[in-house]
Amino acid sequence: MADADPKFRAIAPAGGAERSMAHVSVTINGRQYRMACEEGQEAHLLRLAKDLDLRIGELRERFGEIGDTRLIVMAAITVADELSEAGKRIRQIEQDLAGVQDVGAVSAERSKATQAAVAAALNSAAERIERVTKSLNQGLGEEIAVG
């Protein structure tokens, strides 16, 4: 699996060709880990680590000492579940938005058609008024002009 360009990574062993990255020490489940991250992502990485540490602490309070690995796996599954639910909500919102955009497009087309119909009706009325005016002018003679 190729590593595209992650924002965060564990410190690689010496000798790896790494571009310059910031380094942050995070504490998760009572253990410190030194992590590398893109410049400017340090605070974000610290927030993520703190969130994971809090989740593990909450699980420990709820289930007791069931083993570090098990607590970490449970926290990871909880995060994965939340991510999955967020993805479902995003897909639903995207579908809803597409529906609203479709309705907007239909409304815009109807509006254009209505505007065209109103313009045509006004043009037709103007033409009839001109014909009636000409007819009245011809019937009354040139000395008394209407319009």
Sine and cosine of phi, psi and omega as CSV:
sin_phi,cos_phi,sin_psi,cos_psi,sin_omega,cos_omega
0.00,0.00,0.87,-0.49,-0.06,-1.00
-0.97,0.24,0.63,-0.77,0.01,-1.00
-1.00,-0.04,0.98,-0.19,-0.13,-0.99
-0.88,0.47,-0.92,0.39,0.03,-1.00
-0.04,-1.00,0.95,0.31,-0.08,-1.00
-0.94,0.35,0.46,-0.89,0.05,-1.00
-0.95,0.32,-0.59,0.81,-0.09,-1.00
-0.79,-0.62,0.52,-0.85,0.11,-0.99
-0.33,-0.95,0.39,-0.92,0.10,-1.00
-0.94,0.35,0.44,-0.90,0.01,-1.00
-0.88,0.47,0.81,-0.59,-0.01,-1.00
-0.98,0.17,0.45,-0.89,0.06,-1.00
-0.87,0.49,0.43,-0.90,-0.01,-1.00
-0.85,0.52,0.53,-0.85,0.03,-1.00
0.98,-0.21,-0.28,0.96,0.03,-1.00
-0.97,0.22,0.61,-0.79,0.02,-1.00
-0.98,0.17,0.99,-0.15,-0.02,-1.00
-0.92,-0.39,0.62,-0.79,0.16,-0.99
-0.99,0.16,0.26,-0.97,-0.07,-1.00
-0.89,0.46,0.85,-0.53,-0.01,-1.00
-0.75,-0.66,0.40,-0.92,0.08,-1.00
-0.98,0.20,0.42,-0.91,0.02,-1.00
-0.85,-0.53,0.67,-0.75,-0.03,-1.00
-0.69,-0.72,0.63,-0.78,0.12,-0.99
-0.98,-0.19,0.81,-0.58,0.01,-1.00
-0.88,-0.48,0.46,-0.89,0.04,-1.00
-0.90,-0.44,0.85,-0.53,0.02,-1.00
-0.74,-0.68,0.82,-0.58,0.04,-1.00
0.83,0.55,0.64,0.77,0.06,-1.00
0.98,0.21,0.05,1.00,0.01,-1.00
-0.89,-0.45,0.60,-0.80,0.03,-1.00
-1.00,-0.09,0.64,-0.77,0.04,-1.00
-0.76,-0.65,0.71,-0.71,0.08,-1.00
-1.00,-0.09,0.83,-0.56,-0.07,-1.00
-0.84,-0.55,0.48,-0.88,0.12,-0.99
-0.96,-0.27,0.53,-0.85,0.03,-1.00
-0.50,-0.87,0.27,-0.96,0.07,-1.00
-0.89,0.46,0.52,-0.85,0.07,-1.00
-0.81,0.59,0.70,-0.72,0.02,-1.00
1.00,0.01,-0.13,0.99,-0.03,-1.00
-0.98,-0.19,0.09,1.00,-0.09,-1.00
-0.86,0.51,-0.77,0.63,-0.04,-1.00
-0.89,0.46,-0.62,0.78,0.01,-1.00
-0.90,0.44,-0.70,0.71,0.03,-1.00
-0.88,0.47,-0.66,0.75,0.03,-1.00
-0.89,0.45,-0.65,0.76,0.04,-1.00
-0.90,0.44,-0.68,0.73,0.01,-1.00
-0.88,0.47,-0.70,0.71,0.00,-1.00
-0.90,0.44,-0.66,0.75,0.02,-1.00
-0.89,0.45,-0.67,0.75,0.03,-1.00
-0.87,0.48,-0.72,0.69,0.01,-1.00
-0.89,0.45,-0.67,0.74,0.01,-1.00
-0.88,0.47,-0.66,0.75,0.04,-1.00
-0.90,0.44,-0.65,0.76,0.02,-1.00
-0.88,0.47,-0.71,0.71,0.00,-1.00
-0.89,0.45,-0.66,0.75,0.05,-1.00
-0.88,0.48,-0.67,0.74,0.03,-1.00
-0.89,0.45,-0.67,0.74,0.03,-1.00
-0.90,0.44,-0.63,0.77,0.02,-1.00
-0.89,0.46,-0.67,0.74,0.02,-1.00
-0.90,0.45,-0.63,0.78,-0.05,-1.00
-0.97,0.26,-0.65,0.76,-0.13,-0.99
-0.93,-0.36,-0.11,0.99,0.00,-1.00
0.99,0.17,-0.24,-0.97,-0.02,-1.00
-0.99,0.15,1.00,-0.08,-0.02,-1.00
-0.94,-0.34,0.15,0.99,0.02,-1.00
0.96,-0.29,0.68,-0.73,-0.04,-1.00
-0.86,0.51,-0.73,0.69,-0.05,-1.00
-0.88,0.48,-0.69,0.72,0.00,-1.00
-0.89,0.45,-0.67,0.74,0.03,-1.00
-0.89,0.45,-0.68,0.73,-0.01,-1.00
-0.91,0.42,-0.66,0.75,0.03,-1.00
-0.90,0.44,-0.68,0.73,0.02,-1.00
-0.89,0.46,-0.66,0.75,0.03,-1.00
-0.90,0.43,-0.67,0.74,0.01,-1.00
-0.89,0.45,-0.66,0.75,0.02,-1.00
-0.91,0.41,-0.62,0.78,0.05,-1.00
-0.88,0.48,-0.71,0.70,0.02,-1.00
-0.90,0.44,-0.68,0.73,0.02,-1.00
-0.89,0.46,-0.62,0.78,0.03,-1.00
-0.90,0.43,-0.70,0.71,0.03,-1.00
-0.89,0.46,-0.65,0.76,0.04,-1.00
-0.90,0.44,-0.66,0.75,0.03,-1.00
-0.89,0.45,-0.70,0.71,0.03,-1.00
-0.90,0.43,-0.65,0.76,0.04,-1.00
-0.90,0.45,-0.64,0.77,0.05,-1.00
-0.88,0.47,-0.66,0.75,0.05,-1.00
-0.89,0.46,-0.69,0.73,0.01,-1.00
-0.90,0.44,-0.65,0.76,0.02,-1.00
-0.89,0.46,-0.72,0.70,0.01,-1.00
-0.88,0.48,-0.64,0.77,0.03,-1.00
-0.91,0.42,-0.68,0.73,0.02,-1.00
-0.90,0.44,-0.64,0.77,0.04,-1.00
-0.89,0.45,-0.65,0.76,0.04,-1.00
-0.91,0.42,-0.70,0.72,0.02,-1.00
-0.88,0.48,-0.68,0.73,0.01,-1.00
-0.89,0.45,-0.67,0.74,0.03,-1.00
-0.88,0.48,-0.63,0.77,0.04,-1.00
-0.90,0.44,-0.68,0.73,0.03,-1.00
-0.90,0.43,-0.65,0.76,0.02,-1.00
-0.90,0.43,-0.63,0.77,0.05,-1.00
-0.89,0.46,-0.70,0.71,0.02,-1.00
-0.89,0.46,-0.65,0.76,0.03,-1.00
-0.89,0.46,-0.66,0.75,0.01,-1.00
-0.91,0.42,-0.67,0.74,0.03,-1.00
-0.90,0.45,-0.68,0.73,0.02,-1.00
-0.89,0.46,-0.66,0.75,0.01,-1.00
-0.89,0.45,-0.67,0.74,0.03,-1.00
-0.90,0.44,-0.68,0.74,0.03,-1.00
-0.89,0.45,-0.65,0.76,0.01,-1.00
-0.89,0.46,-0.70,0.72,0.03,-1.00
-0.89,0.46,-0.68,0.73,0.01,-1.00
-0.90,0.44,-0.66,0.75,0.02,-1.00
-0.90,0.43,-0.69,0.72,0.03,-1.00
-0.88,0.48,-0.67,0.74,0.01,-1.00
-0.90,0.44,-0.66,0.75,0.00,-1.00
-0.91,0.41,-0.67,0.74,0.02,-1.00
-0.90,0.43,-0.69,0.72,0.02,-1.00
-0.88,0.47,-0.68,0.74,0.02,-1.00
-0.90,0.44,-0.67,0.74,0.01,-1.00
-0.90,0.43,-0.66,0.75,0.03,-1.00
-0.91,0.41,-0.67,0.74,0.05,-1.00
-0.88,0.48,-0.69,0.73,0.01,-1.00
-0.89,0.45,-0.68,0.73,0.02,-1.00
-0.90,0.44,-0.65,0.76,0.02,-1.00
-0.89,0.45,-0.66,0.75,0.03,-1.00
-0.89,0.45,-0.67,0.74,0.03,-1.00
-0.90,0.43,-0.65,0.76,0.02,-1.00
-0.89,0.46,-0.67,0.75,0.03,-1.00
-0.89,0.45,-0.68,0.74,0.02,-1.00
-0.89,0.45,-0.68,0.74,0.01,-1.00
-0.91,0.42,-0.66,0.75,0.02,-1.00
-0.88,0.47,-0.71,0.70,0.03,-1.00
-0.88,0.47,-0.67,0.74,-0.01,-1.00
-0.89,0.45,-0.69,0.73,0.02,-1.00
-0.91,0.42,-0.66,0.75,0.01,-1.00
-0.89,0.45,-0.64,0.77,0.00,-1.00
-0.94,0.35,-0.62,0.78,-0.02,-1.00
-0.95,0.31,-0.53,0.85,-0.03,-1.00
-1.00,0.02,-0.31,0.95,-0.03,-1.00
0.99,-0.13,0.19,-0.98,-0.09,-1.00
-0.97,0.23,-0.38,0.93,-0.04,-1.00
-0.96,0.28,-0.44,0.90,0.04,-1.00
-0.89,-0.45,0.98,-0.20,-0.03,-1.00
-0.98,-0.18,0.68,-0.73,0.06,-1.00
-0.98,-0.18,0.68,-0.73,0.10,-1.00
1.00,0.09,0.00,0.00,0.00,0.00
